[in-house]
Amino acid sequence: MQNLTISLITVVYNAQNTINTCIDSVLRQKFNNIQYIIIDGASTDDTLKIIESYKDKIQILISEPDNGIYDAMNKGIQLASGDVIGTLNADDYLADENVLVEVAMAFASHQFDILYGDLDFIEPNGKIVRKWRSGTYKNGMFNRGWMPPHPTFYCKRELFEILGSYKLDYGSAADYELMLRFIHFHKKKVFYLNRVIIKMIIGGVSNKSLSNRVKALGYDLKAMRNNAILFPVISLILKPMRKIMQFF
C-alpha cells in the first residue's frame, strides 16, 4: 500500500456553499498518497477564490469553461497519474478520515480492477434521508436494474486507457454507462467495500425536473441497449424501483 497512489478528481461549478466541506474531507484523510485534482468550470461565484485558499494542498487546479460534468471529469482523468482514480463531487464529502486508507488497503491486498461501496443521502444539516447499500456484485445484476453509487466508484487508471472514459452523448447517464461498460460488458473484477464511503447532499442534475428525468430515462435505455443488457425495458423499470428500498 505504501507505493499506491490515488488520484481524486473534484469537478465543480458555482459551489461556494459546499466546496469547503468537500476539500476539507480530502485533507483530513489519513492516507497521504493522494493526487488531488480540481477541475473548475469557470465558476462565477466565490468558488474559485475558496479553492485557491487551499492551493498549496491541491496538486492540480484548472479553471476554464467545459462541456459539463463528464467533460470536466475526462479532463481530470487525462491529468491523473495515480494507480487508482476516484471522483468526489463538489456537493459530496468523504464519510470519515479513514475512507481512502481502506480503499488503498483493498486495492493493495486484493486482485480486482474496480471498487465501490455505500452512500448516504443527507440534508444540508447532516440528517440522513436515504441509505444506498450496494451489496456484493454478482454477474448479471445490471440486468435486474442494479448499479453501484457512482461517487463510490474507484478503478485502476489503466482501465480508462483501455476501455475509454465518460461518453458525453449519454448525457446524465454517462456515469451509469461507464460503470455498465466496465463491469457488465467487459466483466472487470469488482470488489465491494462494505462501508459508507460518501455523504451526498440531496439534489441531482437528473432529478431537478420531470423533463430532465424523462431525458435521463432515455439515456439509461440507450446505455443498456449498447452494453448488452438482456431486456433493457425491464431493466429500465427495475432500476428506479431499487431506490425505494433505500428509504427503509
C-alpha positions, -999 to +999 in steps of 0.1 A: +000+000+000+029+023+006+036+029-031-001+030-042-013+065-052-049+076-055-059+104-079-090+120-066-109+143-090-134+170-079-154+187-106-170+219-096-191+249-109-206+275-086-205+255-054-193+281-029-216+268-002-202+232-003-167+232-017-151+239+017-166+207+032-156+187+001-120+198+002-117+195+039-129+159+038-100+151+015-074+170+035-083+152+067-077+117+052-051+096+070-040+083+036-013+106+023-006+094-013-033+115-029-030+134-061-059+159-056-072+174-089-099+201-090-115+210-124-135+242-121-158+251-149-150+289-147-173+295-117-188+329-114-193+329-077-167+327-049-159+290-056-125+296-072-115+321-045-122+294-019-104+267-038-073+290-042-071+294-005-061+257-005-038+259-034-007+245-015-028+214-008-041+208-043-018+192-068-036+203-100-062+231-104-077+241-137-104+267-141-119+270-176-152+265-194-162+229-202-190+209-218-205+197-185-196+175-156-184+145-175-162+165-199-146+180-168-141+145-153-124+134-185-101+164-182-092+152-147-087+116-159-062+128-186-042+146-159-043+118-133-011+099-126-023+077-097-026+040-097-063+043-088-088+071-099-119+082-080-141+112-081-155+134-054-183+158-064-183+193-050-216+187-031-203+155-016-177+147+011-158+116+022-176+100+051-146+100+075-109+102+076-103+065+070-121+062+037-090+064+014-069+043+038-094+014+034-098+020-004-060+018-008-057-013+015-083-031-005-066-024-038-032-034-024-044-067-009-069-079-034-068-088-071-095-066-087-099-037-110-128-018-095-140-009-060-173+005-049-191+010-015-221+026+001-235+061+002-257+082+024-280+109+010-282+137+035-299+170+041-276+201+045-279+197+082-264+162+080-296+143+086-296+110+066-327+107+044-318+078+022-292+049+025-278+033-006-264+000+004-249-017-026-243-052-016-219-076-033-219-077-071-227-109-089-226-113-127-258-103-143-271-079-116-272-050-140-298-069-159-320-066-128-316-029-125-287-029-101-259-004-101-234+009-076-234+045-065-210+063-089-195+086-062-181+055-045-166+041-078-128+037-078-109+019-105-074+013-118-062+042-140-053+017-168-090+009-173-097+043-187-068+039-211-080+005-223-118+009-222-122+047-226-136+074-204-170+091-200-191+094-232-208+127-234-235+116-257-251+097-228-259+129-210-268+125-173-263+087-177-226+089-187-216+076-152-240+047-154-229+039-189-193+038-179-199+015-149-221-007-171-194-008-197-166-016-173-184-041-150-212-057-170-200-056-206-162-060-201-166-081-169-138-064-150-132-078-115-151-059-088-147-055-050-174-043-026-161-023+003-188-028+028-189+007+044-202+042+038-177+060+016-196+091+006-221+116+021-241+132-007-262+163-002-296+157-017-305+171-052-291+159-085-290+172-121-311+144-135-338+148-108-344+185-109-375+184-132-398+160-149-383+168-183-348+161-170-360+128-155-376+117-188-343+126-206-324+106-180-345+075-186-338+078-223-301+080-217-303+050-194-321+030-220-295+039-246-267+028-223-285-005-216-291-013-253-254-005-262-239-026-234-256-059-237-284-057-211-307-086-219-341-069-215-334-032-215-370-020-210-375-044-180-342-032-165-353+004-170-384-003-149-364-022-122-337+004-118-357+031-101-377+005-081-345-004-063-343+031-049-375+026-029-357+002-005-331+028+002-356+047+023-360+019+048 
